[in-house]
């Protein structure tokens, strides 16, 4: 079974979360690649993930409309 793209992007985002600029760049890529239902899942994850990392809150513009 192929690896889910959402899980892949979550893993990448966790790894680059030390750098807000890189996190934003990778999040923007994810938003462009994912299907709408996958994007809903990633959005929920990002909102929860950034609660503990306020320095990443600037990146929320990519998941909020």
Secondary structure, DSSP 8 states (H G I E B T S, - for coil): ----HHHHHHHHHHHTTT-HHHHHHHHHHHHHHS-HHHHHHHHHHHHHHHHS-GGGGGGGGGT--
